[in-house]
Amino acid sequence: MEQVAKRLTQQISFILEIDQLKQIYRQNLILDGSRRENDAEHSWHLAMMAVVLQEYASEPVDLSRVLQMVLLHDIVEIDAGDTFCYDVQAGLDKHEREQKAAKRIFGLLPSDQGEELKNLWLEFEAGESPEARFAAVLDRLQPFLNNYHTEGGTWRIHGVGSEQVQKRMEPIGINAPALGAYVEKLLEEAIAQGILRK
């Protein structure tokens, strides 16, 4: 009974710790443009996208693993902070910051569970499994949609150009061709409408 109590205490400690994701703000605006999105909202949105868009993955995926990855992928930002994908300078030490954060945060859990979740996070980061590739598709698609539907959102704020966005979106076309074609269409519209500079 004592071992169960210790395990549960560790699990609750982790659950309470990840509440901080609600305070980690991304560069993305929410769709009404009123404020920046937080990491918890982003992760929830990716999970819903995985459920709805699974059929567009270019190879079969285990939805349960994809869901776990998208819910876990930004947990390290509690310590490491959000790194804007178009900020090259901020990305230089991202790997080290996130590795250190992963060790501490997943270390709050019982060792078997902490190791399992950390390995899922590492799998997402490596991007080599079908599940990790599809999770990455969603992680790129969601902010793209937000930027498109907020008249350029953070693209405008940060002066991001079409070439940068196209390069960032390339894995979508490779790992989910139908979604990639959809993104290409919206990219052309964004450039034509002047919400994304050429």
C-alpha positions as CSV (number, residue, x, y, z in Angstrom):
1,M,0.0,0.0,0.0
2,E,2.9,2.3,0.8
3,Q,4.4,1.8,-2.6
4,V,1.0,2.6,-4.3
5,A,0.8,5.8,-2.3
6,K,4.3,6.8,-3.3
7,R,3.6,6.1,-7.0
8,L,0.4,8.0,-6.9
9,T,2.1,11.0,-5.1
10,Q,4.7,11.1,-7.9
11,Q,2.0,10.9,-10.6
12,I,-0.1,13.7,-9.0
13,S,3.1,15.8,-8.7
14,F,3.6,15.5,-12.4
15,I,0.0,16.3,-13.2
16,L,0.1,19.4,-11.1
17,E,3.4,20.4,-12.7
18,I,2.1,20.3,-16.2
19,D,-0.6,22.8,-15.3
20,Q,2.1,25.3,-16.0
21,L,1.6,24.6,-19.8
22,K,-1.4,26.9,-19.5
23,Q,1.1,29.7,-18.8
24,I,3.5,29.1,-21.6
25,Y,2.4,31.4,-24.5
26,R,3.3,30.7,-28.1
27,Q,3.7,33.3,-30.8
28,N,0.5,32.0,-32.5
29,L,-2.7,34.0,-32.1
30,I,-5.9,32.2,-31.4
31,L,-8.4,32.4,-34.3
32,D,-10.2,35.5,-33.1
33,G,-6.8,37.3,-33.0
34,S,-7.4,38.5,-29.4
35,R,-4.4,36.9,-27.7
36,R,-1.6,34.4,-28.1
37,E,-2.3,30.7,-27.7
38,N,-0.8,28.8,-24.8
39,D,0.9,25.4,-25.0
40,A,-2.0,23.5,-23.4
41,E,-4.4,24.9,-26.0
42,H,-2.0,24.0,-28.8
43,S,-1.6,20.4,-27.5
44,W,-5.3,19.9,-27.1
45,H,-5.9,21.2,-30.6
46,L,-3.3,18.8,-32.1
47,A,-5.0,15.9,-30.3
48,M,-8.3,16.8,-31.9
49,M,-6.7,17.2,-35.3
50,A,-5.1,13.7,-34.9
51,V,-8.5,12.2,-34.3
52,V,-10.2,14.1,-37.2
53,L,-7.3,14.0,-39.8
54,Q,-5.8,10.5,-39.2
55,E,-7.0,9.3,-42.5
56,Y,-4.7,11.7,-44.3
57,A,-1.4,10.2,-43.0
58,S,0.6,8.7,-45.8
59,E,1.2,5.5,-43.9
60,P,-0.9,3.7,-41.2
61,V,-0.4,5.2,-37.7
62,D,-1.3,4.1,-34.2
63,L,-3.6,6.9,-33.1
64,S,-3.0,6.3,-29.4
65,R,0.7,6.9,-29.9
66,V,0.1,10.0,-32.0
67,L,-2.2,11.3,-29.3
68,Q,0.3,10.7,-26.6
69,M,3.0,12.4,-28.6
70,V,1.0,15.6,-29.4
71,L,0.0,15.8,-25.7
72,L,3.6,15.4,-24.6
73,H,5.6,17.2,-27.2
74,D,5.7,20.7,-25.6
75,I,5.8,19.7,-21.9
76,V,9.5,20.5,-21.9
77,E,8.6,24.1,-22.6
78,I,7.6,24.5,-19.0
79,D,11.3,24.9,-18.3
80,A,12.8,25.5,-21.7
81,G,10.2,28.1,-22.9
82,D,8.6,28.3,-26.3
83,T,11.1,28.7,-29.2
84,F,9.6,30.4,-32.2
85,C,10.1,28.2,-35.2
86,Y,11.3,31.1,-37.4
87,D,13.8,32.5,-34.8
88,V,17.1,30.9,-35.9
89,Q,19.1,32.5,-33.0
90,A,16.7,31.2,-30.3
91,G,16.9,27.7,-31.8
92,L,20.6,27.4,-31.3
93,D,20.5,26.1,-27.7
94,K,16.9,24.7,-27.9
95,H,18.1,21.0,-27.9
96,E,20.1,21.4,-24.7
97,R,17.4,23.4,-22.9
98,E,14.7,20.8,-23.8
99,Q,16.9,17.8,-22.9
100,K,17.5,19.3,-19.4
101,A,13.8,20.0,-19.0
102,A,12.8,16.5,-20.1
103,K,15.0,15.0,-17.5
104,R,13.5,17.1,-14.7
105,I,9.9,17.0,-15.7
106,F,9.6,13.3,-16.7
107,G,11.7,12.5,-13.7
108,L,8.8,13.6,-11.5
109,L,7.0,10.4,-12.5
110,P,7.6,6.9,-11.2
111,S,10.7,5.7,-13.1
112,D,9.0,3.2,-15.4
113,Q,6.3,5.7,-16.5
114,G,8.7,8.6,-16.7
115,E,11.0,6.6,-19.0
116,E,8.0,5.6,-21.2
117,L,6.8,9.1,-21.6
118,K,10.3,10.5,-22.1
119,N,10.9,7.9,-24.8
120,L,7.7,9.0,-26.6
121,W,8.9,12.6,-26.5
122,L,12.2,11.5,-27.9
123,E,10.5,9.6,-30.6
124,F,8.5,12.7,-31.6
125,E,11.7,14.7,-31.6
126,A,13.6,12.2,-33.8
127,G,10.7,12.2,-36.3
128,E,11.5,8.7,-37.6
129,S,8.4,6.7,-36.9
130,P,5.1,7.0,-38.8
131,E,3.5,8.3,-35.6
132,A,6.2,10.9,-35.1
133,R,6.0,12.0,-38.7
134,F,2.2,12.5,-38.6
135,A,2.4,14.3,-35.2
136,A,5.0,16.7,-36.8
137,V,2.6,17.2,-39.7
138,L,-0.1,18.3,-37.2
139,D,2.4,20.5,-35.2
140,R,3.2,22.4,-38.4
141,L,-0.4,22.5,-39.8
142,Q,-2.1,23.9,-36.8
143,P,-0.1,27.2,-36.5
144,F,-0.2,27.5,-40.3
145,L,-4.0,27.5,-40.2
146,N,-4.0,29.9,-37.3
147,N,-1.7,32.3,-39.2
148,Y,-3.8,32.1,-42.4
149,H,-7.1,32.6,-40.6
150,T,-5.8,35.6,-38.6
151,E,-4.8,37.6,-41.7
152,G,-1.2,36.6,-41.4
153,G,-1.0,36.7,-37.6
154,T,2.5,36.1,-36.5
155,W,3.8,36.0,-40.1
156,R,3.1,39.8,-40.2
157,I,4.2,40.5,-36.6
158,H,7.6,38.8,-37.2
159,G,8.1,39.6,-40.9
160,V,8.0,36.0,-42.0
161,G,8.2,35.5,-45.7
162,S,6.6,32.9,-48.0
163,E,9.9,31.0,-48.6
164,Q,10.3,30.5,-44.9
165,V,6.7,29.2,-44.6
166,Q,7.0,26.9,-47.6
167,K,10.2,25.4,-46.2
168,R,8.6,24.8,-42.9
169,M,5.5,23.2,-44.5
170,E,7.5,20.7,-46.7
171,P,7.1,17.7,-44.4
172,I,3.3,18.0,-44.6
173,G,3.3,17.3,-48.3
174,I,5.7,14.4,-47.8
175,N,3.9,12.7,-44.9
176,A,0.3,13.7,-45.7
177,P,0.0,14.6,-49.4
178,A,-3.6,15.7,-49.3
179,L,-2.9,18.0,-46.4
180,G,0.2,19.2,-48.2
181,A,-1.9,20.1,-51.3
182,Y,-4.4,22.0,-49.1
183,V,-1.5,23.9,-47.5
184,E,-0.1,24.8,-51.0
185,K,-3.5,26.2,-52.0
186,L,-3.7,28.3,-48.9
187,L,-0.2,29.5,-49.3
188,E,-0.9,30.7,-52.8
189,E,-4.1,32.5,-51.5
190,A,-2.1,34.1,-48.6
191,I,0.5,35.5,-51.0
192,A,-2.2,36.7,-53.5
193,Q,-4.1,38.4,-50.6
194,G,-1.0,40.0,-49.3
195,I,-1.2,38.4,-45.9
196,L,2.1,36.6,-46.5
197,R,4.9,38.5,-48.2
198,K,6.7,37.0,-51.2
